Amino acid sequence: MRSDAGPRSSREFLSAYISGYVDGEGCFTVSISPRAKLVVGWEVRPSLSVSQNGDRAEVLQLIQDHFGCGSIRPDRSDQTLKWETRRLEHILDRVIPHFEEYPLLSGKRFDFERFAQVCQLMAARRTSELARLDQNRRSGPWDESQWQTAVQR
């Protein structure tokens, strides 16, 4: 990454840049799968990933260094590189606070807010509520009011 960005190379500028980059190239995902061997019968896996062509790998390294977590790996499905973090404690302690302080500007903000709520439910060990949310969600895409109603139940 070039270091000649001048006075804008502050931590604040970098944080805002990363939020904008994730707004365009990132993906907040929560996978919910039935797992009979687990006590609650469900496995919930949150992740934040950012994909980029290999010739711009330095941006992914910058993101990894900024958050201090995750890994960079090839994504063979589309010949790109992907930075991804899945560890709940890193998401709660590093990722969520970052995007609360440097919010996304597109509609992806709603995705982040749902993602953060799910992670907080996981931290509170409210997995049965997550399974119920997943079953209800399968009836079709939810708008923000449907999501808020379901989470508050």
DSSP file (Angstrom, degrees, kcal/mol; ACC not computed):
  #  RESIDUE AA STRUCTURE BP1 BP2  ACC     N-H-->O    O-->H-N    N-H-->O    O-->H-N    TCO  KAPPA ALPHA  PHI   PSI    X-CA   Y-CA   Z-CA
    1    1 A M              0   0    0      0, 0.0     2,-0.1     0, 0.0    58,-0.0   0.000 360.0 360.0 360.0 136.0    0.0    0.0    0.0
    2    2 A R        -     0   0    0      1,-0.1     3,-0.2     2,-0.1     0, 0.0  -0.387 360.0-163.1 -66.1 141.7    1.4    3.4   -0.8
    3    3 A S        +     0   0    0      1,-0.1     3,-0.3    -2,-0.1    -1,-0.1   0.235  69.1  89.9-110.1  12.8    2.3    5.5    2.2
    4    4 A D        +     0   0    0      1,-0.2    -1,-0.1     3,-0.0    -2,-0.1  -0.023  44.5 119.3 -99.4  31.4    2.5    8.9    0.4
    5    5 A A    >   -     0   0    0      1,-0.2     3,-0.9    -3,-0.2    -1,-0.2   0.496  65.3-145.2 -75.9  -1.3   -1.2    9.7    1.1
    6    6 A G  G >   -     0   0    0     -3,-0.3     3,-1.9     1,-0.2    -1,-0.2  -0.355  59.0 -15.8  74.1-152.3   -0.1   12.8    3.1
    7    7 A P  G >  S+     0   0    0      0, 0.0     3,-0.6     0, 0.0    -1,-0.2   0.679 126.9  70.9 -65.6 -16.6   -2.0   14.0    6.1
    8    8 A R  G <  S+     0   0    0     -3,-0.9    -2,-0.2     1,-0.2     5,-0.1   0.483  72.1  90.6 -77.0  -0.2   -5.0   12.0    5.2
    9    9 A S  G <   +     0   0    0     -3,-1.9    -1,-0.2     4,-0.1    -3,-0.1   0.264  60.6 126.9 -81.4  15.6   -3.1    8.8    6.1
   10   10 A S  S <> S-     0   0    0     -3,-0.6     4,-2.3     1,-0.1     5,-0.2  -0.157  78.7-104.2 -66.5 165.9   -4.4    9.0    9.7
   11   11 A R  H  > S+     0   0    0      1,-0.2     4,-2.6     2,-0.2     5,-0.2   0.865 121.8  55.4 -58.7 -38.1   -6.2    6.1   11.4
   12   12 A E  H  > S+     0   0    0      2,-0.2     4,-2.3     1,-0.2    -1,-0.2   0.920 107.9  47.3 -63.9 -44.1   -9.5    7.9   11.0
   13   13 A F  H  > S+     0   0    0      1,-0.2     4,-2.5     2,-0.2    -2,-0.2   0.924 112.9  49.4 -62.7 -44.3   -9.0    8.2    7.2
   14   14 A L  H  X S+     0   0    0     -4,-2.3     4,-2.6     1,-0.2    -2,-0.2   0.902 109.9  51.3 -62.1 -42.2   -8.0    4.6    7.0
   15   15 A S  H  X S+     0   0    0     -4,-2.6     4,-2.1     2,-0.2    -1,-0.2   0.912 111.7  46.4 -62.2 -43.1  -11.1    3.5    9.0
   16   16 A A  H  X S+     0   0    0     -4,-2.3     4,-2.3     2,-0.2    -2,-0.2   0.895 111.6  52.5 -66.2 -39.9  -13.4    5.5    6.8
   17   17 A Y  H  X S+     0   0    0     -4,-2.5     4,-2.6     1,-0.2    -2,-0.2   0.927 108.9  49.6 -60.6 -45.8  -11.7    4.1    3.7
   18   18 A I  H  X S+     0   0    0     -4,-2.6     4,-2.8     1,-0.2     5,-0.2   0.902 109.2  51.8 -63.4 -41.4  -12.1    0.5    5.0
   19   19 A S  H  X S+     0   0    0     -4,-2.1     4,-2.2     1,-0.2    -1,-0.2   0.931 112.0  46.7 -60.2 -44.2  -15.8    1.1    5.6
   20   20 A G  H  X S+     0   0    0     -4,-2.3     4,-1.4     2,-0.2    -2,-0.2   0.890 112.1  50.5 -64.1 -39.3  -16.3    2.4    2.1
   21   21 A Y  H  X S+     0   0    0     -4,-2.6     4,-3.1     1,-0.2     5,-0.3   0.929 112.2  45.9 -65.1 -45.3  -14.4   -0.5    0.7
   22   22 A V  H  X S+     0   0    0     -4,-2.8     4,-2.3     1,-0.2    -1,-0.2   0.857 106.2  61.1 -65.7 -34.9  -16.5   -3.0    2.6
   23   23 A D  H  < S+     0   0    0     -4,-2.2    -1,-0.2    -5,-0.2    -2,-0.2   0.871 117.4  30.5 -58.3 -36.4  -19.6   -1.2    1.5
   24   24 A G  H  < S+     0   0    0     -4,-1.4    -2,-0.2    -3,-0.3    -1,-0.2   0.839 137.6  19.1 -90.9 -36.6  -18.7   -1.9   -2.1
   25   25 A E  H  < S+     0   0    0     -4,-3.1    26,-1.4    -5,-0.2    -3,-0.2   0.411 101.3  95.7-119.3  -0.5  -16.9   -5.2   -1.9
   26   26 A G  E  <  -A   50   0A   0     -4,-2.3     2,-0.3    -5,-0.3    24,-0.2  -0.432  49.8-155.4 -97.7 168.6  -17.8   -6.8    1.4
   27   27 A C  E     -A   49   0A   0     22,-2.3    22,-2.0    -2,-0.1     2,-0.6  -0.947   5.3-156.5-145.9 120.1  -20.4   -9.4    2.5
   28   28 A F  E     +A   48   0A   0     -2,-0.3     2,-0.4    20,-0.2    20,-0.2  -0.871  29.0 177.6 -93.3 122.0  -21.9   -9.8    5.9
   29   29 A T  E     -A   47   0A   0     18,-2.9    18,-2.6    -2,-0.6     2,-0.4  -0.962  25.0-171.0-132.0 142.7  -23.1  -13.4    6.2
   30   30 A V  E     -A   46   0A   0     -2,-0.4     2,-0.5    16,-0.2    -2,-0.0  -0.962  12.9-161.3-130.6 117.1  -24.8  -15.6    8.8
   31   31 A S  E     -A   45   0A   0     14,-2.6    14,-2.9    -2,-0.4     2,-0.5  -0.845   5.2-170.8 -96.8 130.5  -25.1  -19.3    8.0
   32   32 A I  E     +A   44   0A   0     -2,-0.5    12,-0.2    12,-0.2    -2,-0.0  -0.979  12.4 171.1-124.0 118.2  -27.6  -21.2   10.0
   33   33 A S  E     -A   43   0A   0     10,-2.5    10,-3.1    -2,-0.5     2,-0.2  -0.963  37.1-109.6-129.7 142.6  -27.6  -25.0    9.5
   34   34 A P  E     -A   42   0A   0      0, 0.0     2,-0.3     0, 0.0     8,-0.3  -0.513  35.0-179.5 -67.7 136.1  -29.3  -27.8   11.3
   35   35 A R    >   -     0   0    0      6,-2.3     3,-1.6    -2,-0.2     6,-0.3  -0.851  15.0-167.5-140.6 100.2  -26.8  -29.9   13.4
   36   36 A A  T 3  S+     0   0    0     -2,-0.3    -1,-0.1     1,-0.3     6,-0.1   0.781  86.3  61.5 -60.4 -28.7  -28.3  -32.8   15.3
   37   37 A K  T 3  S+     0   0    0      4,-0.1    -1,-0.3     3,-0.1     2,-0.2   0.671  88.4  86.5 -75.5 -15.9  -25.2  -33.3   17.4
   38   38 A L  S X  S-     0   0    0     -3,-1.6     3,-0.6     1,-0.1    -3,-0.1  -0.587  86.2-121.8 -85.6 149.2  -25.4  -29.8   18.9
   39   39 A V  T 3  S+     0   0    0      1,-0.3    -1,-0.1    -2,-0.2    -3,-0.0   0.896 114.0  38.2 -56.2 -44.8  -27.6  -29.3   22.0
   40   40 A V  T 3  S-     0   0    0      2,-0.2    -1,-0.3     1,-0.0     3,-0.1   0.584 108.8-123.2 -86.4  -9.3  -29.8  -26.7   20.4
   41   41 A G  S <  S+     0   0    0     -3,-0.6    -6,-2.3    -6,-0.3     2,-0.3   0.511  79.1  89.1  84.6   4.0  -29.8  -28.5   17.0
   42   42 A W  E     -A   34   0A   0     -8,-0.3     2,-0.5    -6,-0.1    -2,-0.2  -0.982  58.8-151.6-137.0 145.4  -28.5  -25.6   15.1
   43   43 A E  E     -A   33   0A   0    -10,-3.1   -10,-2.5    -2,-0.3     2,-0.5  -0.981  14.5-165.8-114.2 127.6  -25.1  -24.2   14.1
   44   44 A V  E     -A   32   0A   0     -2,-0.5   -12,-0.2   -12,-0.2    -2,-0.0  -0.961   7.3-179.0-116.3 124.0  -24.9  -20.5   13.5
   45   45 A R  E     -A   31   0A   0    -14,-2.9   -14,-2.6    -2,-0.5     2,-0.2  -0.917   5.8-167.2-129.8 106.0  -21.8  -19.1   11.8
   46   46 A P  E     +A   30   0A   0      0, 0.0     2,-0.3     0, 0.0   -16,-0.2  -0.597  14.0 171.0 -85.3 152.0  -21.3  -15.3   11.1
   47   47 A S  E     -A   29   0A   0    -18,-2.6   -18,-2.9    -2,-0.2     2,-0.5  -0.981  26.9-152.8-156.4 150.7  -18.6  -14.0    8.8
   48   48 A L  E     +AB  28  85A   0     37,-2.0    37,-2.2    -2,-0.3     2,-0.3  -0.996  26.7 177.2-117.9 128.5  -17.5  -10.8    7.1
   49   49 A S  E     -AB  27  84A   0    -22,-2.0   -22,-2.3    -2,-0.5     2,-0.4  -0.958  17.6-166.4-132.6 153.0  -15.6  -11.3    3.9
   50   50 A V  E     -AB  26  83A   0     33,-2.4    33,-2.7    -2,-0.3     2,-0.3  -0.991  12.4-157.2-136.8 126.6  -14.1   -9.0    1.3
   51   51 A S  E     + B   0  82A   0    -26,-1.4     2,-0.3    -2,-0.4    31,-0.2  -0.763  17.2 164.0-106.3 151.8  -13.1  -10.2   -2.2
   52   52 A Q  E     - B   0  81A   0     29,-2.3    29,-3.3    -2,-0.3     5,-0.0  -0.981  42.2 -91.7-160.2 151.1  -10.6   -8.6   -4.5
   53   53 A N    >   -     0   0    0     -2,-0.3     3,-2.1    27,-0.2    27,-0.1  -0.337  44.3-111.7 -62.3 150.6   -8.6   -9.4   -7.6
   54   54 A G  G >  S+     0   0    0     25,-0.5     3,-1.3     1,-0.3    -1,-0.1   0.764 113.5  65.9 -58.7 -28.3   -5.2  -10.8   -6.8
   55   55 A D  G 3  S+     0   0    0      1,-0.3    -1,-0.3     2,-0.1     3,-0.1   0.543 104.2  47.1 -75.0  -3.4   -3.4   -7.7   -8.2
   56   56 A R  G X>  +     0   0    0     -3,-2.1     3,-1.6     1,-0.1     4,-0.7  -0.069  69.6 128.3-122.4  32.1   -4.9   -5.7   -5.4
   57   57 A A  H <>  +     0   0    0     -3,-1.3     4,-2.2     1,-0.3     3,-0.2   0.744  59.8  74.4 -60.6 -24.1   -4.1   -8.0   -2.5
   58   58 A E  H 3> S+     0   0    0      1,-0.2     4,-2.1     2,-0.2    -1,-0.3   0.809  90.8  56.7 -63.1 -27.5   -2.5   -5.2   -0.6
   59   59 A V  H <> S+     0   0    0     -3,-1.6     4,-2.2     2,-0.2    -1,-0.2   0.911 107.0  48.0 -69.0 -41.1   -6.0   -3.8    0.2
   60   60 A L  H  X S+     0   0    0     -4,-0.7     4,-2.6     2,-0.2    -2,-0.2   0.890 111.0  51.1 -64.9 -38.1   -7.0   -7.1    1.8
   61   61 A Q  H  X S+     0   0    0     -4,-2.2     4,-2.7     2,-0.2    -1,-0.2   0.897 108.2  52.6 -64.7 -38.9   -3.8   -7.1    3.8
   62   62 A L  H  X S+     0   0    0     -4,-2.1     4,-2.4     2,-0.2    -2,-0.2   0.913 110.6  47.4 -60.6 -44.2   -4.6   -3.6    4.9
   63   63 A I  H  X S+     0   0    0     -4,-2.2     4,-2.4     2,-0.2     5,-0.3   0.921 112.3  49.4 -64.2 -44.9   -8.0   -4.7    6.1
   64   64 A Q  H  X>S+     0   0    0     -4,-2.6     4,-2.1     1,-0.2     5,-0.9   0.918 113.2  46.6 -61.9 -43.4   -6.6   -7.7    7.9
   65   65 A D  H  <5S+     0   0    0     -4,-2.7    -1,-0.2     2,-0.2    -2,-0.2   0.897 110.8  53.5 -64.7 -40.1   -4.0   -5.6    9.6
   66   66 A H  H  <5S+     0   0    0     -4,-2.4    -2,-0.2     1,-0.2    -1,-0.2   0.934 118.7  33.1 -61.7 -47.8   -6.6   -3.0   10.6
   67   67 A F  H  <5S-     0   0    0     -4,-2.4    -1,-0.2     2,-0.2    -2,-0.2   0.715  97.2-138.7 -83.4 -20.7   -8.9   -5.5   12.2
   68   68 A G  T  <5S+     0   0    0     -4,-2.1     2,-0.3    -5,-0.3    -3,-0.2   0.829  71.6  71.8  67.8  30.9   -6.1   -7.8   13.5
   69   69 A C      < +     0   0    0     -5,-0.9    -1,-0.2    -6,-0.2    -2,-0.2  -0.954  59.5  55.4-160.7 176.2   -8.0  -10.9   12.6
   70   70 A G        -     0   0    0     -2,-0.3     2,-0.3    -3,-0.1    15,-0.2  -0.151  64.1-103.3  83.9 179.6   -9.2  -13.1    9.8
   71   71 A S  E     -C   84   0A   0     13,-2.1    13,-2.4     2,-0.0     2,-0.5  -0.962  13.4-129.4-143.1 158.8   -7.3  -14.7    7.0
   72   72 A I  E     +C   83   0A   0     -2,-0.3    11,-0.2    11,-0.2     9,-0.0  -0.938  36.6 160.5-111.5 130.9   -6.7  -14.2    3.3
   73   73 A R  E     -C   82   0A   0      9,-2.5     9,-2.9    -2,-0.5     2,-0.2  -0.971  42.9 -93.3-146.0 158.5   -7.2  -17.1    0.9
   74   74 A P  E     -C   81   0A   0      0, 0.0     2,-0.7     0, 0.0     7,-0.3  -0.513  27.7-147.5 -71.2 142.4   -7.8  -17.8   -2.8
   75   75 A D  E >>> -C   80   0A   0      5,-3.4     5,-1.4    -2,-0.2     3,-1.1  -0.907  11.9-171.1-109.7 101.0  -11.5  -18.0   -3.8
   76   76 A R  T 345S+     0   0    0     -2,-0.7    -1,-0.1     1,-0.2     5,-0.0   0.704  74.4  73.7 -68.9 -19.7  -11.4  -20.5   -6.6
   77   77 A S  T 345S+     0   0    0      1,-0.2    -1,-0.2    -3,-0.1    -2,-0.0   0.841 120.7   9.5 -65.3 -31.8  -15.0  -20.0   -7.6
   78   78 A D  T <45S-     0   0    0     -3,-1.1    -1,-0.2     2,-0.1    -2,-0.2   0.202 102.6-111.3-134.8  17.2  -14.2  -16.6   -9.2
   79   79 A Q  T  <5S+     0   0    0     -4,-0.8   -25,-0.5     1,-0.2     2,-0.2   0.821  77.9 119.2  59.5  35.1  -10.4  -16.5   -9.2
   80   80 A T  E   < - C   0  75A   0     -5,-1.4    -5,-3.4   -27,-0.1     2,-0.3  -0.618  65.1-109.4-115.4 179.0  -10.2  -13.7   -6.6
   81   81 A L  E     -BC  52  74A   0    -29,-3.3   -29,-2.3    -7,-0.3     2,-0.4  -0.839  30.4-157.7-105.1 151.8   -8.6  -13.4   -3.1
   82   82 A K  E     -BC  51  73A   0     -9,-2.9    -9,-2.5    -2,-0.3     2,-0.5  -0.992  11.8-157.6-135.4 128.9  -10.9  -13.2   -0.1
   83   83 A W  E     +BC  50  72A   0    -33,-2.7   -33,-2.4    -2,-0.4     2,-0.4  -0.888  27.9 174.2 -95.2 135.3  -10.2  -11.8    3.4
   84   84 A E  E     -BC  49  71A   0    -13,-2.4   -13,-2.1    -2,-0.5     2,-0.4  -0.999  22.1-167.9-146.0 140.4  -12.6  -13.4    5.9
   85   85 A T  E     +B   48   0A   0    -37,-2.2   -37,-2.0    -2,-0.4    -2,-0.0  -0.996  15.7 160.7-126.5 135.9  -13.2  -13.3    9.6
   86   86 A R        +     0   0    0     -2,-0.4     2,-0.3   -39,-0.2    -1,-0.1   0.528  34.7 115.5-126.5 -16.0  -15.5  -15.7   11.4
   87   87 A R    >>  -     0   0    0      1,-0.2     4,-2.2   -42,-0.1     3,-0.5  -0.455  58.1-144.6 -68.9 122.2  -14.5  -15.8   15.1
   88   88 A L  H 3> S+     0   0    0     -2,-0.3     4,-2.9     1,-0.2     5,-0.2   0.881  96.6  53.4 -56.2 -44.3  -17.4  -14.4   17.0
   89   89 A E  H 3> S+     0   0    0      1,-0.2     4,-2.4     2,-0.2    -1,-0.2   0.863 110.1  48.1 -64.2 -33.4  -15.3  -12.6   19.6
   90   90 A H  H <>>S+     0   0    0     -3,-0.5     4,-2.3     2,-0.2     5,-1.6   0.894 112.1  49.6 -70.2 -39.2  -13.3  -10.8   16.9
   91   91 A I  I  <>S+     0   0    0     -4,-2.2     5,-3.0     3,-0.2    -2,-0.2   0.932 116.2  42.5 -63.4 -44.5  -16.6   -9.8   15.2
   92   92 A L  I  <5S+     0   0    0     -4,-2.9    -2,-0.2    -5,-0.2    -1,-0.2   0.891 123.1  36.4 -69.0 -40.3  -18.0   -8.5   18.5
   93   93 A D  I  <5S+     0   0    0     -4,-2.4    -2,-0.2    -5,-0.2    -1,-0.2   0.725 135.2  11.8 -88.7 -23.2  -14.9   -6.7   19.7
   94   94 A R  I  X5S+     0   0    0     -4,-2.3     4,-1.4    -5,-0.2    -3,-0.2   0.752 124.2  43.6-122.1 -51.0  -13.4   -5.4   16.5
   95   95 A V  I  ><S+     0   0    0     -5,-1.6     4,-2.1     2,-0.2     5,-0.2   0.963 113.9  45.3 -71.9 -53.7  -15.7   -5.5   13.4
   96   96 A I  H  ><S+     0   0    0     -5,-3.0     4,-1.7     1,-0.2     5,-0.2   0.932 113.6  49.0 -61.0 -47.9  -19.0   -4.4   14.9
   97   97 A P  H  > S+     0   0    0      0, 0.0     4,-2.0     0, 0.0    -1,-0.2   0.891 109.3  55.0 -59.2 -36.0  -17.5   -1.4   16.8
   98   98 A H  H  X S+     0   0    0     -4,-1.4     4,-2.8     1,-0.2    -2,-0.2   0.956 111.1  42.3 -59.6 -50.3  -15.7   -0.3   13.7
   99   99 A F  H  < S+     0   0    0     -4,-2.1     5,-0.3     1,-0.2    -1,-0.2   0.684 111.0  56.3 -76.8 -16.3  -18.9   -0.2   11.5
  100  100 A E  H  < S+     0   0    0     -4,-1.7    -1,-0.2    -5,-0.2    -2,-0.2   0.859 115.7  37.7 -74.5 -37.0  -20.8    1.5   14.3
  101  101 A E  H  < S+     0   0    0     -4,-2.0    -2,-0.2     1,-0.3    -3,-0.2   0.837 130.4  30.9 -80.9 -34.2  -18.2    4.3   14.4
  102  102 A Y  S  < S-     0   0    0     -4,-2.8    -1,-0.3    -5,-0.2    -2,-0.1  -0.730  93.3-159.1-123.2  78.6  -17.7    4.4   10.6
  103  103 A P        -     0   0    0      0, 0.0     2,-0.1     0, 0.0    -3,-0.1  -0.138  18.6-108.8 -68.5 153.4  -21.1    3.4    9.3
  104  104 A L        -     0   0    0     -5,-0.3   -84,-0.1     1,-0.1   -85,-0.0  -0.459  21.2-153.1 -71.4 150.6  -21.8    2.0    5.8
  105  105 A L        +     0   0    0    -86,-0.1    -1,-0.1    -2,-0.1     2,-0.1   0.622  67.2  67.4-105.3 -16.8  -23.6    4.5    3.5
  106  106 A S  S >  S-     0   0    0      1,-0.1     3,-2.0     3,-0.0     4,-0.2  -0.231 105.4 -82.0 -93.9-173.8  -25.5    2.1    1.2
  107  107 A G  T >> S+     0   0    0      1,-0.3     3,-1.2     2,-0.2     4,-0.8   0.636 117.4  83.1 -62.8 -14.1  -28.3   -0.3    1.8
  108  108 A K  H 3> S+     0   0    0      1,-0.3     4,-2.5     2,-0.2    -1,-0.3   0.705  72.6  77.3 -63.6 -17.5  -25.7   -2.7    3.0
  109  109 A R  H <> S+     0   0    0     -3,-2.0     4,-2.5     1,-0.2    -1,-0.3   0.896  91.0  52.4 -57.5 -40.7  -26.0   -0.8    6.3
  110  110 A F  H <> S+     0   0    0     -3,-1.2     4,-2.2    -4,-0.2    -1,-0.2   0.904 107.6  51.5 -62.6 -41.8  -29.2   -2.8    7.0
  111  111 A D  H  X S+     0   0    0     -4,-0.8     4,-2.6     1,-0.2    -2,-0.2   0.924 110.4  49.2 -59.6 -44.3  -27.4   -6.1    6.3
  112  112 A F  H  X S+     0   0    0     -4,-2.5     4,-3.1     1,-0.2    -2,-0.2   0.921 108.5  52.6 -61.7 -43.6  -24.7   -5.0    8.8
  113  113 A E  H  X S+     0   0    0     -4,-2.5     4,-2.1     1,-0.2    -1,-0.2   0.906 112.2  45.0 -61.7 -41.3  -27.4   -4.1   11.4
  114  114 A R  H  X S+     0   0    0     -4,-2.2     4,-2.4     2,-0.2    -1,-0.2   0.920 112.8  52.0 -65.2 -43.5  -29.0   -7.5   11.1
  115  115 A F  H  X S+     0   0    0     -4,-2.6     4,-2.3     1,-0.2    -2,-0.2   0.923 110.1  48.4 -57.5 -47.0  -25.6   -9.2   11.2
  116  116 A A  H  X S+     0   0    0     -4,-3.1     4,-2.2     1,-0.2    -1,-0.2   0.897 110.2  51.7 -63.2 -41.4  -24.7   -7.3   14.4
  117  117 A Q  H  X S+     0   0    0     -4,-2.1     4,-2.3    -5,-0.2    -1,-0.2   0.913 109.9  49.1 -62.3 -42.3  -28.0   -8.3   16.0
  118  118 A V  H  X S+     0   0    0     -4,-2.4     4,-2.5     2,-0.2    -2,-0.2   0.924 110.7  50.3 -63.2 -44.0  -27.5  -11.9   15.2
  119  119 A C  H  X S+     0   0    0     -4,-2.3     4,-2.4     1,-0.2    -1,-0.2   0.888 110.4  50.0 -62.1 -38.6  -23.9  -11.8   16.6
  120  120 A Q  H  X S+     0   0    0     -4,-2.2     4,-1.7     2,-0.2    -1,-0.2   0.879 109.3  51.0 -68.7 -37.2  -25.2  -10.2   19.8
  121  121 A L  H  <>S+     0   0    0     -4,-2.3     5,-2.8     2,-0.2    -2,-0.2   0.904 110.4  50.7 -62.8 -40.4  -27.9  -12.9   20.1
  122  122 A M  H ><5S+     0   0    0     -4,-2.5     3,-1.8     1,-0.2    -2,-0.2   0.923 107.8  51.8 -62.3 -43.8  -25.1  -15.5   19.7
  123  123 A A  H 3<5S+     0   0    0     -4,-2.4    -1,-0.2     1,-0.3    -2,-0.2   0.846 110.3  48.9 -62.2 -33.0  -23.1  -13.8   22.4
  124  124 A A  T 3<5S-     0   0    0     -4,-1.7    -1,-0.3    -5,-0.1    -2,-0.2   0.391 115.4-121.4 -85.7   3.5  -26.1  -14.0   24.7
  125  125 A R  T < 5 +     0   0    0     -3,-1.8     2,-0.5     1,-0.2     3,-0.3   0.868  64.0 145.3  58.3  41.2  -26.5  -17.6   23.8
  126  126 A R    >>< +     0   0    0     -5,-2.8     4,-1.2     1,-0.2     3,-0.6  -0.397  11.3 145.2-102.0  53.6  -30.0  -17.1   22.4
  127  127 A T  H 3>  +     0   0    0     -2,-0.5     4,-2.3     1,-0.2    -1,-0.2   0.823  62.5  61.6 -65.3 -35.1  -29.5  -19.7   19.7
  128  128 A S  H 3> S+     0   0    0     -3,-0.3     4,-2.0     1,-0.2    -1,-0.2   0.875 103.0  52.5 -62.3 -34.1  -33.1  -20.9   19.7
  129  129 A E  H <> S+     0   0    0     -3,-0.6     4,-2.3     2,-0.2    -1,-0.2   0.876 107.5  52.2 -66.1 -36.5  -34.2  -17.4   18.7
  130  130 A L  H  X S+     0   0    0     -4,-1.2     4,-2.4     2,-0.2    -2,-0.2   0.904 107.8  50.8 -66.0 -40.6  -31.8  -17.5   15.8
  131  131 A A  H  X S+     0   0    0     -4,-2.3     4,-2.3     2,-0.2    -1,-0.2   0.913 110.6  49.5 -63.1 -41.7  -33.2  -20.8   14.6
  132  132 A R  H  X S+     0   0    0     -4,-2.0     4,-2.4     1,-0.2    -2,-0.2   0.907 110.1  51.3 -63.2 -41.6  -36.7  -19.4   14.8
  133  133 A L  H  X S+     0   0    0     -4,-2.3     4,-2.5     1,-0.2    -2,-0.2   0.914 109.6  50.2 -60.4 -42.6  -35.6  -16.3   12.8
  134  134 A D  H  X S+     0   0    0     -4,-2.4     4,-1.4     2,-0.2    -2,-0.2   0.918 110.1  49.2 -64.3 -43.3  -34.1  -18.5   10.2
  135  135 A Q  H  < S+     0   0    0     -4,-2.3    -1,-0.2     1,-0.2     3,-0.2   0.912 114.4  45.4 -63.1 -41.9  -37.2  -20.6    9.8
  136  136 A N  H >< S+     0   0    0     -4,-2.4     3,-1.5     1,-0.2    -1,-0.2   0.884 108.4  57.3 -67.1 -38.4  -39.4  -17.4    9.5
  137  137 A R  H >< S+     0   0    0     -4,-2.5     3,-2.2     1,-0.3    -1,-0.2   0.799  90.2  72.8 -63.3 -30.0  -36.9  -15.8    7.0
  138  138 A R  T 3< S+     0   0    0     -4,-1.4    -1,-0.3     1,-0.3    -2,-0.2   0.629  78.9  76.1 -64.6 -11.5  -37.2  -18.7    4.6
  139  139 A S  T <  S-     0   0    0     -3,-1.5    -1,-0.3     1,-0.3    -2,-0.2   0.592 118.1 -64.9 -75.1  -8.8  -40.7  -17.5    3.7
  140  140 A G  S <  S-     0   0    0     -3,-2.2    -1,-0.3    -4,-0.1     0, 0.0  -0.773  76.3 -36.3 145.5 172.7  -39.1  -14.8    1.6
  141  141 A P        -     0   0    0      0, 0.0     2,-0.4     0, 0.0    -3,-0.0  -0.290  57.6-139.0 -61.8 142.9  -37.0  -11.6    1.8
  142  142 A W        -     0   0    0      4,-0.0     2,-0.2     2,-0.0    -5,-0.0  -0.797   4.5-144.0-103.0 144.0  -37.6   -9.5    4.9
  143  143 A D     >  -     0   0    0     -2,-0.4     4,-2.1     1,-0.0     3,-0.2  -0.491  40.1 -92.4 -92.9 177.3  -37.8   -5.7    5.0
  144  144 A E  H  > S+     0   0    0      1,-0.2     4,-2.6     2,-0.2     5,-0.2   0.868 123.8  52.2 -61.7 -39.3  -36.4   -3.8    8.0
  145  145 A S  H  > S+     0   0    0      1,-0.2     4,-2.2     2,-0.2    -1,-0.2   0.892 109.4  49.8 -66.8 -38.4  -39.8   -3.7    9.9
  146  146 A Q  H  > S+     0   0    0      2,-0.2     4,-2.3     1,-0.2    -1,-0.2   0.911 112.1  49.0 -64.1 -41.3  -40.3   -7.5    9.6
  147  147 A W  H  X S+     0   0    0     -4,-2.1     4,-2.6     2,-0.2     5,-0.2   0.949 111.4  47.8 -62.8 -49.4  -36.7   -8.0   10.9
  148  148 A Q  H  X S+     0   0    0     -4,-2.6     4,-1.9     1,-0.2    -1,-0.2   0.891 111.9  50.7 -60.5 -40.1  -37.2   -5.7   13.8
  149  149 A T  H  X S+     0   0    0     -4,-2.2     4,-0.7    -5,-0.2    -1,-0.2   0.920 112.4  46.6 -63.1 -43.8  -40.5   -7.3   14.7
  150  150 A A  H >< S+     0   0    0     -4,-2.3     3,-0.6     1,-0.2    -2,-0.2   0.896 112.4  49.0 -66.8 -40.9  -39.0  -10.8   14.6
  151  151 A V  H 3< S+     0   0    0     -4,-2.6    -1,-0.2     1,-0.2    -2,-0.2   0.844 109.0  53.3 -68.5 -33.4  -35.9   -9.9   16.7
  152  152 A Q  H 3<        0   0    0     -4,-1.9    -1,-0.2     1,-0.2    -2,-0.2   0.610 360.0 360.0 -80.3 -11.3  -38.0   -8.2   19.4
  153  153 A R    <<        0   0    0     -4,-0.7    -1,-0.2    -3,-0.6    -2,-0.1   0.498 360.0 360.0 -66.6 360.0  -40.3  -11.2   19.9
